[in-house]
Amino acid sequence: RLIVGSGGAFSNPNDFVTVSAYSPTSQTSTFIGEIKTQAIQDVLVDSVGIYVSATDSIVLFDAVTFEKKASTAVSGVRYLLVVNDLLFVSIQYPETSNFVKVFNKHTLELQSVVTQITGEAAGMLRVENQVYVAVPGDWTSTEGKMAILNASDGAFVEEVDFSTAGVGI
């Protein structure tokens, strides 16, 4: 099955994010849930469930029953990455600091906040014992950076500045 998140137009306050499961074999969709906010940002499926980030929320649905297991409010939520029992979340506008937050992947309880990252964060990738975070900054940025975190706890290691060669990273 394919998990599909859609909807949530900023121009329509009554257009909320919906999540469904699509079966390519039967060509049928099953409604999973609705998130009462706009602008879906990411959908991530792992052994615990289906994580959905949308504007100001993260919601965890059970991957088998589709029951909502947990949710939390997170302003500026963007992309998601699961590493062991942690859920790494990159943060963007309207936030102006704390651009990565780390949650317990089972309960969505906040575990830590990475305060050292200097701009809005985007995509994340785990390589061995580290998490690499793209730091393109806001829409006016003319340079790009990459933050490196410990995968085990989200602790900040360093931020590499690619200057103008990294714009839009």
N, C-alpha and C positions, 0 to 999 in steps of 0.2 A: 504494500500500500504506500501511497504517497500522501504526506501530510501537507496540506495547503492552508496558508494563512493569507487573508486578503481583507481589503476594505480599510475604512477609516480615513476618509477624505477630510482634510482640515477645513475645507470650505463648507462641509455639511456636518453640523454638530450632532446629527442623528444617524450618521453613517459610522457604525462601530466595526471593530475588527472581528472577523469570524475565522474559526479554525475548523477544518474538516479533514476527513480521510478519504482519499480517492482510490478505488480499486481498478487498476488498468485491465484486469481480467474480466470483471463483471461490468466495468464502466459505470459504477455507481459511487455516489458520495454519501458519507455518513457525517452528520453534523457532530462536532466535538464540543464546541462552546463559543461563547461570545465574550469579548473583552470590551467593557464600556469606555473605550478611549479610541483615539484616532491613530493612524499611521503605524502600521506594523513595521517593525525593524528587522526581526530575525526569528527564525524557527529552528530549534535544535532538538534532535531526537537522540536519546541515549537509553541505556538499560533501565534507568529509573523512570523515565517518562518523556513527555513532550514539553519543552520549554518554549515559551513565546514571549518576545519583548515587543512592546508597543508604547511609544511616546513616554508614558509615565508609569508603566507597570511591567512586572514579570509575572507570568502565570505558569504553573506546572500542572499538566494533565497526566493522568495515568495512561500509559501507552496501550494498555489492553482494554480497560473498562471505559476510558475517556473521562473518568471522573476528575473533577478539579481537586488537586491534592493540596496546593498551596498557592498563595499570591502575595506580592509585596509591591509597594509603591516605590518607584525609583525614577526621579526626574532625569530626563535626558538620556534614557536608556538607549543603547544601540545594539552592539553585537554580543553574542554569548559564546562561551567556550567551557566545556566540562573537562576538568582534570581531576581524576580520582573522585574524592567526595566534595570537590569545590566547583562552584560555578563562577567563572570570571565574567565580568560585565564591563564593556567599554561604555564610556559616557560622553555625551556631546551637549550642544546647546539645549536648553538655556543655562546649563551649569557652567561655571567659570573656574572650577577647581575640582580636585578629587575625581580624576578622569578614568580610574578603574576601581571597581568595587568587587569584593570577593564574598560570595554567599555560600552557605551550606546547600549543597545541591538537593538534599532531601526535604529540607524545611524552608528554604529561602531566607533563613536568618542571616543577617549581615555578620561576616566574620572579620573582615578588615577593609580598610580604605587605603588606596595607594595615593599618597599626597604629593609625591615628588614629580609626577608626570606634568609637563609644562603646557600641554594643550589638549584640545579635544582628541579623544582616542577613537580608533576604528577597528579594523580587523585584527584578530589575534590568532596565533598559531603556537602550538606546543611542539618543541623539539627537545627530546630527552628530558632533562630536568629544568628546562627554562620555558617561559612563555614570552613570545615576542609580540609586542603590541605596536601597530602602526599608529603614529601620532602626526596626522596631517594638520592638526590645528583647526581653526575655524575657516569659514569660506573665504576669508581675505588673506590667508597665510601664503607666504611666498617661499616657504621652506618646509622640509619634512624631517621627522625624527622617528626613531624607533626606541621604545622602552623595552627593557629586559627585566623580567621578574622571575623569582623562584617559583617553580611549578608546585612545590609542596605546600606553600603557605601564602604566595602572592607578594612576598617581600621584594621591595625594589632593589635591583642590582645596579643598573645604570641606564642612562638615556644617551643614545648616539644621535648626533646632529648631522644630517646629510646636507644641510644648507639648501641652496636652491636646486641642487641635483635631486633632492628628495621631495620636491613639491608634489602634492597629491598622493603621497605614499598610501 
